[in-house]
Amino acid sequence: MNIIIVTGAAGGIGKEFVRQLKNEKGIDEIWVIGRTEAKLQALKDEFGDKIVPYAVDVTDDASMMAFQDVLKEKNPTVKWLINCAGTRALYKPGADLPRFLATIRTNGVGNIAMCYICIPYLKKGSILLNVSSAASFQPLPFNNTYAASKVALRFYTKGLERELKGKGIKITCCCPGWVDTELMKFKPDEVTPIIKLPGVTTGPHVAKKAIKDARKGKSISFPTLKVHRDYYLTKFLPGKVVLWYAEHIECDNVPAVDGKGIYT
Ligand SMILES: NC(=O)c1ccc[n+]([C@@H]2O[C@H](COP(=O)([O-])OP(=O)(O)OC[C@H]3O[C@@H](n4cnc5c(N)ncnc54)[C@H](OP(=O)(O)O)[C@@H]3O)[C@@H](O)[C@H]2O)c1
């Protein structure tokens, strides 16, 4: 059985991957993963019977081991593994440790763990696509855990290219800048940074470009010219300039909220 696995499939960019790959040739099932069963079920209602929902929390060991057992039992060939589960950083000053760590646990560890359990089922011709972020290009003061989670996933993905060399598996890391999804919509009771959203793009565009780049086996997928430019600027500009740009041009982060940072 040939399958596609998409994590973070219920909305935003992940849902676009499902929409754009739903008629992929030679695919028997598309396994959609997220924590909210009802949202996954809604994907099945919208896209049809090929969609198979699995409620899995990528940050939860027991949930991941149960999913690993499903893989063992069904022994599919994973033609596409798309890791798109993610959460934004906590901007709130104070002590909400689980929520604070959720960023690293989901974006970094969770997606890496999903690779770990799925890679044995990727075969020659399979594609592994991890959704990191332009936030992985440099540290992001005041959005620090998010940037750290994303650089973990990007470096891990890059290292996989070497580890899986010779197996005929294409590996791509997608690095979007700002994308207009739920992730960027802050709830009324949340501390909200002022995000200027330069170069904001859409989920359908990010998914389309990433699928195209992944088919070609490109190492990194840059959804926009701005992000592509930023990648090279962060490599060649002095570190202090890069940090100043990240802090002041992309966002006015937590210091704009009551004059406080996350640690004050
Ligand atoms: N939006 C942007 O500006 C932007 C920019 C760069 C990169 N990205 C990255 O793109 C990816 C998709 O984000 P998006 O913008 O499409 O946001 P989104 O609409 O909020 O989608 C995130 C998805 O991840 C799932 N998820 C969250 N925590 C999970 C967990 N512990 N286990 C399993 N699934 C989990 C959510 O579903 P449940 O809540 O139902 O679990 C949701 O479907 C993320 O990795 C994000 O960091 C986004």
PDBQT file of the ligand as one rigid body, heavy atoms in Angstrom, charges set to zero:
ROOT
HETATM    1  N1  LIG A 301       2.158  30.744   9.345  1.00  0.00    +0.000 N 
HETATM    2  C1  LIG A 301       3.412  31.171   9.235  1.00  0.00    +0.000 C 
HETATM    3  O1  LIG A 301       3.695  32.394   9.170  1.00  0.00    +0.000 OA
HETATM    4  C2  LIG A 301       4.529  30.149   9.151  1.00  0.00    +0.000 A 
HETATM    5  C3  LIG A 301       5.790  30.595   8.729  1.00  0.00    +0.000 A 
HETATM    6  C4  LIG A 301       6.837  29.690   8.656  1.00  0.00    +0.000 A 
HETATM    7  C5  LIG A 301       6.642  28.369   8.984  1.00  0.00    +0.000 A 
HETATM    8  N2  LIG A 301       5.419  27.962   9.394  1.00  0.00    +0.000 N 
HETATM    9  C6  LIG A 301       5.266  26.564   9.780  1.00  0.00    +0.000 C 
HETATM   10  O2  LIG A 301       4.347  25.915   8.930  1.00  0.00    +0.000 OA
HETATM   11  C7  LIG A 301       3.767  24.810   9.632  1.00  0.00    +0.000 C 
HETATM   12  C8  LIG A 301       2.259  24.871   9.460  1.00  0.00    +0.000 C 
HETATM   13  O3  LIG A 301       1.799  26.030  10.132  1.00  0.00    +0.000 OA
HETATM   14  P1  LIG A 301       0.487  26.836   9.706  1.00  0.00    +0.000 P 
HETATM   15  O4  LIG A 301       0.897  28.227   9.504  1.00  0.00    +0.000 OA
HETATM   16  O5  LIG A 301      -0.229  26.112   8.643  1.00  0.00    +0.000 OA
HETATM   17  O6  LIG A 301      -0.304  26.814  11.104  1.00  0.00    +0.000 OA
HETATM   18  P2  LIG A 301      -1.636  26.125  11.569  1.00  0.00    +0.000 P 
HETATM   19  O7  LIG A 301      -2.744  26.417  10.633  1.00  0.00    +0.000 OA
HETATM   20  O8  LIG A 301      -1.790  26.531  12.998  1.00  0.00    +0.000 OA
HETATM   21  O9  LIG A 301      -1.309  24.563  11.480  1.00  0.00    +0.000 OA
HETATM   22  C9  LIG A 301      -0.545  23.900  12.440  1.00  0.00    +0.000 C 
HETATM   23  C10 LIG A 301      -1.036  22.472  12.491  1.00  0.00    +0.000 C 
HETATM   24  O10 LIG A 301      -0.225  21.716  13.388  1.00  0.00    +0.000 OA
HETATM   25  C11 LIG A 301      -1.066  20.856  14.166  1.00  0.00    +0.000 C 
HETATM   26  N3  LIG A 301      -0.400  20.600  15.426  1.00  0.00    +0.000 N 
HETATM   27  C12 LIG A 301      -0.026  21.501  16.372  1.00  0.00    +0.000 A 
HETATM   28  N4  LIG A 301       0.545  20.897  17.406  1.00  0.00    +0.000 NA
HETATM   29  C13 LIG A 301       0.534  19.566  17.124  1.00  0.00    +0.000 A 
HETATM   30  C14 LIG A 301       0.969  18.415  17.827  1.00  0.00    +0.000 A 
HETATM   31  N5  LIG A 301       1.530  18.505  19.029  1.00  0.00    +0.000 N 
HETATM   32  N6  LIG A 301       0.800  17.206  17.243  1.00  0.00    +0.000 NA
HETATM   33  C15 LIG A 301       0.227  17.095  16.022  1.00  0.00    +0.000 A 
HETATM   34  N7  LIG A 301      -0.207  18.147  15.301  1.00  0.00    +0.000 NA
HETATM   35  C16 LIG A 301      -0.060  19.365  15.856  1.00  0.00    +0.000 A 
HETATM   36  C17 LIG A 301      -2.371  21.639  14.321  1.00  0.00    +0.000 C 
HETATM   37  O11 LIG A 301      -3.505  20.811  14.476  1.00  0.00    +0.000 OA
HETATM   38  P3  LIG A 301      -4.096  20.457  15.927  1.00  0.00    +0.000 P 
HETATM   39  O12 LIG A 301      -4.090  21.737  16.720  1.00  0.00    +0.000 OA
HETATM   40  O13 LIG A 301      -5.460  19.912  15.669  1.00  0.00    +0.000 OA
HETATM   41  O14 LIG A 301      -3.171  19.430  16.474  1.00  0.00    +0.000 OA
HETATM   42  C18 LIG A 301      -2.466  22.358  12.974  1.00  0.00    +0.000 C 
HETATM   43  O15 LIG A 301      -3.176  21.580  12.039  1.00  0.00    +0.000 OA
HETATM   44  C19 LIG A 301       4.225  24.936  11.086  1.00  0.00    +0.000 C 
HETATM   45  O16 LIG A 301       5.304  24.061  11.307  1.00  0.00    +0.000 OA
HETATM   46  C20 LIG A 301       4.686  26.368  11.178  1.00  0.00    +0.000 C 
HETATM   47  O17 LIG A 301       5.647  26.559  12.186  1.00  0.00    +0.000 OA
HETATM   48  C21 LIG A 301       4.349  28.811   9.473  1.00  0.00    +0.000 A 
ENDROOT
TORSDOF 0
